[in-house]
Amino acid sequence: MKITRRQLRSLILESLNEAHGLNQADLNALNKFAETVTDDNIKRIIKFLTKSNVLVDKTQDVTKMKKKK
């Protein structure tokens, strides 16, 4: 599946304010994609997302992990 740079930026910006619990396959795919990206800013954002990933098991709900204001 190919996505445009605009779609990728939109997805990244949406996810920055959300807790995210990517599984290992998703992390691997995202890291592999980051290797092909030529835009340093996009590459930096993808690396941030993979490093800040919340590891969860299959039964955990990441929305309950958010801090309440």
C-alpha positions as CSV (number, residue, x, y, z in Angstrom):
1,M,0.0,0.0,0.0
2,K,1.4,3.4,-1.0
3,I,0.5,6.6,0.9
4,T,1.2,10.1,0.0
5,R,3.5,12.3,2.1
6,R,0.5,14.4,3.0
7,Q,-1.3,11.3,4.3
8,L,1.7,10.2,6.3
9,R,2.1,13.6,7.9
10,S,-1.6,13.6,8.8
11,L,-1.3,10.2,10.4
12,I,1.8,11.2,12.3
13,L,0.3,14.4,13.6
14,E,-2.9,12.6,14.7
15,S,-0.9,10.0,16.6
16,L,1.4,12.4,18.5
17,N,-1.4,13.3,20.9
18,E,-2.5,9.7,21.4
19,A,-1.0,6.8,23.3
20,H,0.0,4.2,20.8
21,G,0.7,0.5,21.4
22,L,2.1,-0.9,18.2
23,N,2.9,-4.6,18.1
24,Q,6.3,-5.8,17.1
25,A,5.3,-6.4,13.4
26,D,4.0,-2.8,13.2
27,L,7.2,-1.5,14.7
28,N,9.3,-3.5,12.3
29,A,7.2,-2.2,9.3
30,L,7.5,1.4,10.5
31,N,11.3,1.1,11.0
32,K,11.7,-0.5,7.5
33,F,9.6,2.4,6.0
34,A,11.8,4.9,7.9
35,E,14.9,3.5,6.1
36,T,13.3,4.4,2.7
37,V,12.2,8.0,3.6
38,T,14.4,10.8,2.3
39,D,12.8,13.6,4.3
40,D,14.8,14.0,7.5
41,N,11.9,15.5,9.4
42,I,9.6,12.6,8.6
43,K,12.4,10.2,9.5
44,R,12.8,11.9,12.8
45,I,9.1,11.7,13.6
46,I,8.9,8.0,12.7
47,K,11.9,7.3,15.0
48,F,10.2,9.2,17.8
49,L,7.0,7.2,17.4
50,T,8.9,3.9,17.5
51,K,10.9,4.9,20.5
52,S,7.9,6.2,22.4
53,N,5.7,3.2,21.7
54,V,3.8,1.8,24.6
55,L,4.4,-1.9,24.8
56,V,1.1,-3.6,25.6
57,D,-0.2,-7.1,25.8
58,K,-3.3,-8.2,23.8
59,T,-5.7,-7.5,26.6
60,Q,-4.5,-4.1,27.6
61,D,-6.4,-0.9,26.6
62,V,-4.0,2.0,26.0
63,T,-6.7,4.5,26.4
64,K,-6.8,3.6,30.1
65,M,-3.1,4.4,30.4
66,K,-3.5,8.1,29.5
67,K,-3.0,10.6,32.3
68,K,-6.2,12.3,33.4
69,K,-6.1,16.1,33.4
